[in-house]
Amino acid sequence: MIRIRKTGRVTAVVLAAGAVTALAGAPAQAATTAATGSWTADLSTVDGDDVNVTGAGGTLTLADAAWHRTARVFAGSEGSLLLAEHALGAPANRVSAALTADTPKGTSVEVDVRGRTGVNDWTEWTPAGTTLRADVGSVQVRISLHSDTDGVRPAVRSVALSADSAPQVNALAATTALTYKVYGTREGLVGGTTANGHKIVSHDHFVSFPSGKSVSPKGTGNYTARVCRTDGSKCEYAPVWEIGPWNERDDYWNPASVRSEFKDLPQGKPEAQAAYLDGYNGKKDDSGRTVQNPAGIDLADGVFWDGLGMSDNGYVNVTYLWTGSGPTGVVSTAGDPMNVRASASTSAAVKGLAANYAKVSIECYVTGDTVTGKFGTSNIWDRIGPGHYVSDTYLQTGSDSPVAPLC
């Protein structure tokens, strides 16, 4: 992610070690062929997965420079453009960006990249110019604009992108998904908008982490968490659609080698927890606010009330499913969450919920009750967690056959 906070026009901002590129500030042009490893961002096409931006005339800027995403935002504005997935001419592990932008005082522009590693799988969003955790054949770029003052806008005039391979210094080995016990708070904010542009509704089903690295694009669950009561009695699988609580760059589940900020804290410990309980950083978050609770996750009301049956904020066990490896499937329902059962039977005890769009890990499969769902009729059930079963007919796996071994 590049963060530009200079005043005035910024040109030839280069995000690749040892590279030098000059840009002339021309309007966006069509992408060059993938075989060259270089292309130019289309800044003029804005659609449903973009948030509060306009690309009129080929210049990307905030559509509403006084739009406050939620009631927690008191001044300034933000927006993001999600570029279409781009196929590379050859596998690469780094995408660099050079841009021309006008950034008045108090505004910033950020560029993040992720790479596709499987049918449903992506790397985390990674600052442009740094290495992805694996060589990938296609990538997606996100351009984010921020302003601290109502009415003041940054303007991006061109973004040149290039892919290459670099020594892997921050590789994260594929492993079992990470799990940490963190303090959870209720999101609320019905009627507000999440970081990916979703309008928050009553009894909504999503979660929020204090980093943009794990935000799923609107209408997807590329990054999904399993959130459980500490006694394991109830869990929900829910997509990550929001940024917060407290910090915005605290990917605390990552090791220090890739954690964006607060690298001196133990892996798995949110900065807000350290600030609130230990006085870390003068009890402040990364915006200078005094931290009022140790939260490391926000839970939308449907997760909080319906999925977990919580009545007050408290500690939960969170599994960051995208940090693991293995077969996955995407929950596809008519909109409401599906029940997660204790066994492969429609009459088995309900252990929790799996929200629409959630991307779940498939550990193995069993045969059980025959179910007719979104993807046909079958007696195949997938185990997606310890003692957690869902019908395969509601999981988009990319295959009509089981994608995991028999349990």
BELSUL-V372464 format. One record per helix or strand. SS is the DSSP state (H for helix, E for strand). FROM is the first residue (numbers start at 1). TO is the last residue. If there is no record, write none. Layout:
# BELSUL-V372464
{{SS:FROM:TO} {SS:FROM:TO}}
This chain:
# BELSUL-V372464
{{E:9:14} {H:34:36} {E:38:40} {E:51:51} {E:53:54} {H:56:58} {E:60:62} {E:77:82} {E:86:102} {E:107:116} {E:122:122} {E:126:127} {E:131:147} {E:155:164} {E:175:175} {E:178:186} {E:193:193} {E:199:199} {E:207:209} {E:211:211} {H:212:214} {E:224:229} {E:235:243} {E:249:249} {H:271:278} {H:280:283} {E:284:284} {E:290:290} {E:295:299} {H:301:307} {E:314:320} {H:321:323} {E:324:324} {E:328:331} {E:338:341} {E:350:354} {E:359:361} {E:364:373} {E:376:385} {E:388:391} {H:392:394} {E:395:396} {E:406:406}}
